[in-house]
Amino acid sequence: MIGSAETTTRIGFYLVPNFSMLAFSSALEALRMANHNSGHVLYRWSLISSDGANVVSSSGIEFPVTQSAGSRDTYDAVFVCGGINVHLVHDELGMQWFKQLDKQGCVLGAICTGTYLLARAELLNDYRCTIHWENLAAAREEFPQLVISSELFEIDRNRYTCAGGTAPLDMMLSEIRARHSSALATRISEQFMCERIRDQNDRQRVPLTQRIGANQPKLAEAVSLMEANIEEPMTLDELSHHVGLSRRQLERLFQRYLHCVPTRYYLELRLERARQLLLQSSMPIVDIALACGFISAPHFSKCYRDTFSLPPRDERRRAAGLLSDNRTNTKLGKRGFI
């Protein structure tokens, strides 16, 4: 729990370039509504950046900040707000400040991909943490020493981490419920028209059983085995043996409910994992190929091109080009272009 129920809690939001505005506002709005509904200033907050300059979100909207890394203001908690291409962010000032905050007993948290910076600062060692599902594979590759779960959010002692989207809302509502009352958290949830406050053990992604129906456990088991064996893919015979079906029966299930043969579905799973690593990490392409079960880089490149219409190297270059375009558009906007 952050702070005590008798005092105003001071929160710092550390904005990383290209941070997710939805994830950030989901956290902030929960605190604002807690103040509004309680009639008391339960929370105060500040926006912080590495150098004190304004920060542009992934949607191109610029946010003014009031503090820089190294601020001597006192905080009960500081949340690092990340977004796209966080693996390209090198922020030594921020990471040194996070270490100072940790020594002072400040709670440290991460929203969306902010987990990356806390991990690089070695502030998540011996803690459970989580990150947006799209960055999960890349984070596990880069930080193999960490326990990175696929949960909606993780609260482990004085570390708070959560996935992106609206997951920060659930994490903050959970904190408000623990620190103040269930009634207050429920009122906030109702005002935001949330069906319920999700628990930290809720899944980030919609389970396959919800898409195909709970009456196909064998199919769900086969897909789970595929997802758990990306680096060393199982053969169709091995899959069939483990789920207790014949090859023919398994193929029929995939055709009926997923509209493709098992081998194609498995290949697309591996290629999607490869794409996440390609765009969310700096891993060499040959290492990505091996991590996703391809026997060689040329074989991986051919399969990738056949599926995504361009080779992996060009995909990575195109992503870098889009970053340059976004920076150019932001500068044009400052000069008055619409």
C-alpha positions as CSV (number, residue, x, y, z in Angstrom):
1,M,0.0,0.0,0.0
2,I,1.3,3.5,-0.9
3,G,1.5,5.9,2.0
4,S,-1.1,6.0,4.8
5,A,-4.8,6.6,4.7
6,E,-4.5,9.6,7.0
7,T,-2.2,11.7,4.7
8,T,-2.3,13.0,1.1
9,T,-0.4,10.7,-1.1
10,R,2.1,12.4,-3.5
11,I,2.5,10.6,-6.8
12,G,5.0,11.4,-9.6
13,F,4.4,10.3,-13.2
14,Y,7.7,10.1,-15.1
15,L,6.9,10.5,-18.8
16,V,9.1,8.7,-21.3
17,P,9.0,9.9,-24.9
18,N,6.3,8.2,-26.9
19,F,4.5,7.1,-23.7
20,S,1.0,5.7,-24.0
21,M,-1.6,8.4,-23.3
22,L,-4.4,5.9,-22.6
23,A,-2.3,4.0,-20.0
24,F,-1.1,7.2,-18.3
25,S,-4.6,8.8,-18.2
26,S,-6.1,5.5,-16.9
27,A,-3.9,5.8,-13.9
28,L,-4.3,9.5,-13.4
29,E,-8.0,9.7,-13.8
30,A,-8.5,7.1,-11.1
31,L,-6.7,9.4,-8.6
32,R,-8.6,12.5,-9.8
33,M,-11.9,10.7,-9.3
34,A,-10.9,9.5,-5.9
35,N,-10.4,13.1,-4.8
36,H,-13.7,14.1,-6.4
37,N,-15.8,11.4,-4.9
38,S,-14.3,11.5,-1.4
39,G,-14.4,15.3,-1.1
40,H,-10.8,15.3,0.1
41,V,-7.4,15.7,-1.5
42,L,-6.4,12.1,-1.2
43,Y,-3.8,12.3,-4.0
44,R,-1.6,15.0,-5.5
45,W,0.5,14.4,-8.6
46,S,3.3,15.9,-10.7
47,L,4.5,15.2,-14.2
48,I,8.2,14.6,-14.6
49,S,10.6,14.1,-17.5
50,S,14.3,13.4,-17.7
51,D,15.4,17.0,-18.4
52,G,12.3,18.9,-17.4
53,A,11.3,19.5,-21.0
54,N,7.8,18.8,-22.3
55,V,7.2,15.2,-23.5
56,V,5.3,14.1,-26.6
57,S,3.1,11.0,-26.3
58,S,2.8,8.2,-28.9
59,S,-0.3,10.0,-30.3
60,G,1.8,13.2,-30.9
61,I,0.2,15.2,-28.1
62,E,2.7,17.2,-26.0
63,F,2.5,17.2,-22.3
64,P,3.9,20.0,-20.0
65,V,6.0,18.8,-17.1
66,T,6.9,20.6,-13.9
67,Q,9.9,18.6,-12.6
68,S,13.0,16.9,-14.0
69,A,14.9,13.7,-12.9
70,G,16.8,14.5,-9.7
71,S,13.9,16.6,-8.3
72,R,14.2,17.0,-4.5
73,D,10.5,17.0,-4.1
74,T,9.2,14.2,-1.8
75,Y,7.1,11.5,-3.4
76,D,5.3,8.5,-1.9
77,A,5.5,6.8,-5.3
78,V,6.9,7.4,-8.8
79,F,5.5,5.7,-11.8
80,V,7.5,5.4,-15.1
81,C,5.1,5.8,-18.0
82,G,6.3,4.0,-21.2
83,G,4.9,3.3,-24.6
84,I,6.2,2.4,-28.0
85,N,9.9,1.7,-28.8
86,V,10.9,1.9,-25.2
87,H,13.8,-0.4,-26.0
88,L,15.4,2.6,-27.9
89,V,15.2,4.9,-24.9
90,H,18.5,5.5,-23.1
91,D,17.9,7.6,-20.0
92,E,20.8,7.4,-17.5
93,L,19.6,10.5,-15.6
94,G,16.2,8.9,-15.0
95,M,17.6,5.5,-14.0
96,Q,20.1,7.1,-11.5
97,W,17.2,9.1,-10.0
98,F,15.1,6.0,-9.6
99,K,17.9,4.4,-7.7
100,Q,18.1,7.4,-5.4
101,L,14.3,7.2,-4.9
102,D,14.6,3.5,-4.0
103,K,17.2,4.3,-1.3
104,Q,14.8,6.9,0.1
105,G,12.1,4.3,0.5
106,C,9.9,5.6,-2.4
107,V,7.5,3.1,-4.0
108,L,8.5,2.6,-7.7
109,G,6.1,1.6,-10.4
110,A,5.8,1.2,-14.1
111,I,2.9,1.7,-16.5
112,C,2.8,-0.1,-19.8
113,T,6.4,-0.5,-21.0
114,G,7.9,1.6,-18.2
115,T,9.0,-1.8,-16.7
116,Y,11.9,-1.7,-19.2
117,L,13.6,1.3,-17.5
118,L,13.2,-0.1,-14.0
119,A,14.6,-3.4,-15.2
120,R,17.6,-1.7,-16.9
121,A,18.2,0.2,-13.6
122,E,18.2,-3.3,-11.9
123,L,15.4,-2.2,-9.6
124,L,13.1,-5.2,-10.4
125,N,15.6,-7.9,-9.4
126,D,13.9,-10.3,-6.9
127,Y,10.5,-8.8,-7.6
128,R,7.6,-10.1,-9.7
129,C,6.7,-7.7,-12.5
130,T,4.7,-7.5,-15.6
131,I,4.6,-5.6,-18.9
132,H,2.2,-5.2,-21.9
133,W,1.8,-8.6,-23.6
134,E,3.2,-7.2,-26.9
135,N,6.5,-6.6,-25.1
136,L,6.5,-9.7,-23.0
137,A,8.7,-11.9,-25.2
138,A,11.3,-9.2,-25.8
139,A,11.5,-8.3,-22.1
140,R,12.0,-11.9,-21.1
141,E,14.8,-12.3,-23.7
142,E,16.5,-9.1,-22.5
143,F,16.0,-9.6,-18.8
144,P,16.2,-13.4,-18.3
145,Q,17.0,-13.0,-14.6
146,L,13.6,-11.4,-13.9
147,V,10.2,-13.0,-13.1
148,I,8.0,-11.3,-15.7
149,S,4.4,-12.5,-15.6
150,S,1.6,-12.1,-18.1
151,E,-0.7,-10.8,-15.4
152,L,-2.8,-7.6,-15.7
153,F,-0.7,-6.0,-13.0
154,E,1.7,-7.0,-10.3
155,I,2.1,-5.5,-6.8
156,D,5.1,-7.0,-5.1
157,R,6.0,-5.1,-1.9
158,N,7.1,-1.6,-3.0
159,R,7.0,-2.4,-6.7
160,Y,3.9,-1.7,-8.8
161,T,3.9,-2.7,-12.5
162,C,1.1,-3.1,-15.0
163,A,0.3,-3.7,-18.6
164,G,-0.9,-0.9,-20.9
165,G,-4.3,0.1,-22.0
166,T,-6.8,0.3,-19.1
167,A,-4.8,-2.0,-16.8
168,P,-3.4,1.0,-14.9
169,L,-7.0,1.9,-13.9
170,D,-7.5,-1.6,-12.3
171,M,-4.2,-1.3,-10.5
172,M,-5.0,2.1,-9.1
173,L,-8.5,1.1,-8.2
174,S,-7.1,-1.9,-6.3
175,E,-4.7,0.5,-4.5
176,I,-7.6,2.9,-3.7
177,R,-9.7,0.0,-2.4
178,A,-6.8,-1.2,-0.1
179,R,-5.8,2.2,1.1
180,H,-9.3,3.8,1.5
181,S,-12.4,1.7,0.9
182,S,-14.1,-0.8,-1.4
183,A,-17.0,1.6,-1.6
184,L,-14.9,4.5,-3.0
185,A,-13.2,2.2,-5.6
186,T,-16.6,0.8,-6.7
187,R,-18.0,4.3,-7.1
188,I,-15.1,5.3,-9.3
189,S,-15.5,2.1,-11.3
190,E,-19.2,2.8,-11.9
191,Q,-18.5,6.4,-13.0
192,F,-16.1,5.2,-15.6
193,M,-18.7,2.6,-16.6
194,C,-16.4,-0.4,-15.9
195,E,-18.2,-3.6,-15.5
196,R,-16.0,-4.6,-12.6
197,I,-12.6,-3.9,-11.1
198,R,-10.3,-6.6,-12.6
199,D,-8.0,-8.5,-10.3
200,Q,-4.3,-8.7,-10.9
201,N,-4.6,-12.3,-12.0
202,D,-7.0,-11.4,-14.8
203,R,-5.5,-12.1,-18.2
204,Q,-4.2,-9.3,-20.5
205,R,-5.5,-11.0,-23.6
206,V,-8.8,-12.7,-24.3
207,P,-8.3,-16.5,-23.6
208,L,-8.7,-18.7,-26.6
209,T,-11.5,-20.6,-24.9
210,Q,-13.6,-17.5,-24.9
211,R,-13.2,-17.2,-28.7
212,I,-13.8,-20.8,-29.6
213,G,-16.0,-21.9,-26.7
214,A,-15.2,-23.8,-23.6
215,N,-16.3,-27.1,-25.1
216,Q,-13.1,-27.5,-27.1
217,P,-10.5,-28.1,-24.3
218,K,-8.3,-30.3,-26.6
219,L,-7.9,-27.5,-29.1
220,A,-7.1,-25.0,-26.4
221,E,-4.5,-27.4,-24.9
222,A,-2.9,-27.8,-28.3
223,V,-2.6,-24.1,-28.8
224,S,-1.2,-23.7,-25.2
225,L,1.5,-26.3,-26.0
226,M,2.4,-24.4,-29.2
227,E,2.7,-21.1,-27.3
228,A,4.9,-22.8,-24.7
229,N,7.2,-24.3,-27.3
230,I,8.2,-21.5,-29.6
231,E,12.0,-21.9,-29.6
232,E,11.9,-25.7,-30.1
233,P,8.6,-26.4,-32.0
234,M,6.8,-29.6,-31.5
235,T,5.9,-31.9,-34.4
236,L,2.3,-32.5,-35.2
237,D,2.7,-36.1,-34.0
238,E,4.0,-34.9,-30.7
239,L,1.1,-32.4,-30.3
240,S,-1.4,-35.1,-31.2
241,H,0.1,-37.5,-28.6
242,H,0.1,-34.9,-25.8
243,V,-3.5,-33.9,-26.3
244,G,-4.7,-37.5,-26.9
245,L,-6.0,-37.1,-30.4
246,S,-5.0,-38.5,-33.8
247,R,-3.4,-36.1,-36.3
248,R,-6.5,-36.2,-38.4
249,Q,-8.8,-35.3,-35.5
250,L,-6.5,-32.4,-34.5
251,E,-6.4,-31.1,-38.1
252,R,-10.2,-31.1,-38.2
253,L,-10.4,-29.1,-35.0
254,F,-8.0,-26.5,-36.3
255,Q,-9.8,-26.3,-39.6
256,R,-13.2,-25.9,-38.1
257,Y,-12.5,-23.4,-35.3
258,L,-9.3,-21.6,-36.4
259,H,-9.7,-22.0,-40.2
260,C,-6.2,-23.3,-40.9
261,V,-4.1,-26.4,-40.5
262,P,-2.1,-26.8,-37.2
263,T,1.2,-26.4,-38.9
264,R,0.2,-23.0,-40.4
265,Y,-1.2,-21.8,-37.1
266,Y,2.0,-22.8,-35.3
267,L,4.1,-21.0,-38.0
268,E,2.1,-17.8,-37.6
269,L,2.4,-18.0,-33.8
270,R,6.2,-18.2,-34.2
271,L,6.3,-15.4,-36.8
272,E,4.2,-13.1,-34.6
273,R,6.6,-13.7,-31.7
274,A,9.5,-13.0,-34.0
275,R,7.8,-9.7,-35.1
276,Q,7.4,-8.7,-31.5
277,L,11.1,-9.3,-30.9
278,L,12.1,-7.5,-34.1
279,L,10.1,-4.4,-33.3
280,Q,10.4,-4.3,-29.5
281,S,14.0,-5.3,-29.0
282,S,17.5,-4.8,-30.5
283,M,18.2,-8.5,-30.8
284,P,20.2,-9.5,-33.9
285,I,17.9,-11.1,-36.6
286,V,19.8,-14.4,-36.5
287,D,19.2,-14.6,-32.7
288,I,15.5,-13.9,-33.3
289,A,15.3,-16.6,-35.9
290,L,16.8,-19.2,-33.4
291,A,14.6,-17.9,-30.5
292,C,11.5,-18.6,-32.6
293,G,12.4,-22.0,-33.8
294,F,13.8,-21.4,-37.3
295,I,16.8,-23.4,-38.5
296,S,18.5,-20.5,-40.2
297,A,18.3,-16.8,-40.8
298,P,17.5,-17.2,-44.6
299,H,14.7,-19.7,-43.8
300,F,13.3,-17.3,-41.3
301,S,13.6,-14.3,-43.7
302,K,11.7,-16.2,-46.4
303,C,8.8,-17.3,-44.1
304,Y,8.6,-13.7,-42.7
305,R,8.5,-12.1,-46.1
306,D,5.8,-14.6,-47.3
307,T,3.6,-13.7,-44.3
308,F,4.3,-9.9,-43.8
309,S,5.2,-9.0,-47.4
310,L,8.7,-7.7,-46.5
311,P,11.9,-9.2,-45.0
312,P,12.7,-8.8,-41.3
313,R,15.5,-6.3,-42.0
314,D,13.2,-4.0,-44.0
315,E,10.5,-4.3,-41.3
316,R,12.9,-3.1,-38.7
317,R,14.1,-0.3,-41.0
318,R,10.6,0.8,-41.8
319,A,9.8,1.0,-38.1
320,A,12.8,3.3,-37.6
321,G,11.6,5.4,-40.6
322,L,8.2,5.8,-39.1
323,L,9.8,7.1,-35.9
324,S,11.6,9.7,-38.0
325,D,8.4,10.7,-39.8
326,N,6.6,11.1,-36.4
327,R,9.4,13.4,-35.2
328,T,9.2,15.5,-38.4
329,N,5.4,15.8,-38.1
330,T,5.8,17.0,-34.5
331,K,8.2,19.7,-35.5
332,L,5.9,20.8,-38.3
333,G,3.1,21.0,-35.8
334,K,5.0,23.4,-33.6
335,R,5.4,25.8,-36.6
336,G,1.7,25.9,-37.0
337,F,0.9,23.4,-39.6
338,I,-2.4,21.4,-39.1
